[in-house]
Every structure is written in structure tokens, then in C-alpha cells.
Amino acid sequence: MKSSCPKYGLLAGLFVLAQVSFGQAALLVLIFGDKVATENFHFTIDAGMNLATLPGLEGNQLRTGFNFGLGTYIKINDDWAFTPEFKPLAPRGAKGLEKVLADPGNVVNNADKSELRLSYIDVPLQVHRRISDRVYVRAGPQLSILTGAVVRTTGDLDNGDAFTLENDVKGDLETIDLSFPVDVGLVFAKPRGYKGVDLRLRYTPGFMDVFADVEGLSSTNSTIQLFLSLPFVNAEPPPTP
């Protein structure tokens, strides 16, 4: 029997992303060689779940999605590192919204509440601070570039037919967003033979208004991310006594 519970779909998607991540990270090592996989400098592949909201908008509800990207680890000393990332998949937005932007077709009088789907490329520039062998924190500024914005509305027409309306509203939103992500990380499995797994929780409050001079609409992005970070480090297992 198939389950209709949304959480199982999210977990399945997270598992698939993790499997793809290992393959892509291995490809990076093959391309760039062992020298880029040291404890002082190495790549990570990050994949996980997004929980996004737009505080201040009427009816604002969580919009879930997946995030995915590439990170780097540049060691400064035993406790500090610089960890820039590139995340081409970073959805945001909100569900359950009242009429968000003007409807050019004037057909949504009997519509359900809308969903604002935002797509960004994120570039976090964080500093990593080691707390213990298993725990660390990260924080730093993030530049985000808007790549897509759609308002999706469903409902019924006067004749009873159902409809789905999608409006491209990218022109009504700011292209650039600035924020300050803060992470807590747990080393779930230390690297051995390149493979390692970290579990990270990230909260990202936005600083800039999402909307570009749209009358009556004002909000900043607010996102929580739970994801796996897969470092590829050339760390051999300790010798057997």
C-alpha cells in the first residue's frame, strides 16, 4: 500500500540526492586529483530540505523544497576555516497566500490561495569554527541571485471548470538578495577513504525586501535548511594495531 504522507516523499528525495551527491563528489576528485581532497582544502557536496517562508504576507505558510550545491573547505588553523559554497538549487517562497500580485486575466475570483515559487542561486561566504571533534558552527554573509519567480493559483471558473494559473512575476521582485546564514554542524561520520557525512542545520534570515516597489507587499526571505554535507577528504583509516 502506498503512503500519502508528504514526509515519506521528502525523505525519499533526500535519499536520492544523497546518492547522486556521492557520485558527483567522486567525479570531482577524479577530475581535479587527490591534491584537492586534503584536510586543508577539499570539496563538499550538500543536499537537503528547505523550509521557506515570507513573514509579513497575509496567509503566509511554509513552502518545502530541496536544496543542492557544492561547498569548499579552506583550513586556516585547527579551529577555523573559510567555507564558501555555490548552491544552484535554492528554492524559496511561501504557500497559502492571499492574492499576491495583480492577475492580468482577472479569472481568480473563485481561486484558492496562491503559492509564490522563488528560485535562487545562493553563494554563502561563511567562516567555520570548530567546537569539538564532532560539532562546529558556521556563519557569514550570503549573496543570492533570483533566477525565477512564479505565482501559482488554482481554483474554479464560473462554469465549474478547474484551472491552474501561473504568472511569471520575476520583474516584480528584487534580483539580488542579501542574508546571513548561521549553521550548526554535526560530524555524523568522519571521512575514511574520501567518504564522510556531516548533518547541518542552517537558519537564513534575509535583510532585503523581496518585492521591488510593489504597493502593499513587503517581506524578507526566511529559510531553514536541514541537509547532508558530504566532504571528500583523502583521510585513510588508522592502522590496525
C-alpha positions, 0 to 999 in steps of 0.5 A, a space after each residue: 500500500 502506498 503512503 500519502 504522507 508528504 514526509 515519506 516523499 521528502 525523505 525519499 528525495 533526500 535519499 536520492 540526492 544523497 546518492 547522486 551527491 556521492 557520485 558527483 563528489 567522486 567525479 570531482 576528485 577524479 577530475 581535479 586529483 587527490 591534491 584537492 581532497 586534503 584536510 586543508 582544502 577539499 570539496 563538499 557536496 550538500 543536499 537537503 530540505 528547505 523550509 521557506 517562508 515570507 513573514 509579513 504576507 497575509 496567509 503566509 505558510 511554509 513552502 518545502 523544497 530541496 536544496 543542492 550545491 557544492 561547498 569548499 573547505 579552506 583550513 586556516 588553523 585547527 579551529 577555523 576555516 573559510 567555507 564558501 559554497 555555490 548552491 544552484 538549487 535554492 528554492 524559496 517562497 511561501 504557500 497559502 497566500 492571499 492574492 499576491 500580485 495583480 492577475 492580468 486575466 482577472 479569472 481568480 475570483 473563485 481561486 484558492 490561495 496562491 503559492 509564490 515559487 522563488 528560485 535562487 542561486 545562493 553563494 554563502 561566504 561563511 567562516 567555520 569554527 570548530 567546537 569539538 571533534 564532532 560539532 562546529 558552527 558556521 556563519 557569514 554573509 550570503 549573496 543570492 541571485 533570483 533566477 525565477 519567480 512564479 505565482 501559482 493559483 488554482 481554483 474554479 471558473 464560473 462554469 465549474 471548470 478547474 484551472 491552474 494559473 501561473 504568472 511569471 512575476 520575476 520583474 516584480 521582485 528584487 534580483 539580488 538578495 542579501 542574508 546571513 546564514 548561521 549553521 550548526 554542524 554535526 560530524 555524523 561520520 568522519 571521512 575514511 577513504 574520501 567518504 564522510 557525512 556531516 548533518 547541518 542545520 542552517 537558519 537564513 534570515 534575509 535583510 532585503 525586501 523581496 518585492 521591488 516597489 510593489 504597493 502593499 507587499 513587503 517581506 524578507 526571505 526566511 529559510 531553514 535548511 536541514 541537509 547532508 554535507 558530504 566532504 571528500 577528504 583523502 583521510 585513510 583509516 588508522 592502522 590496525 594495531 
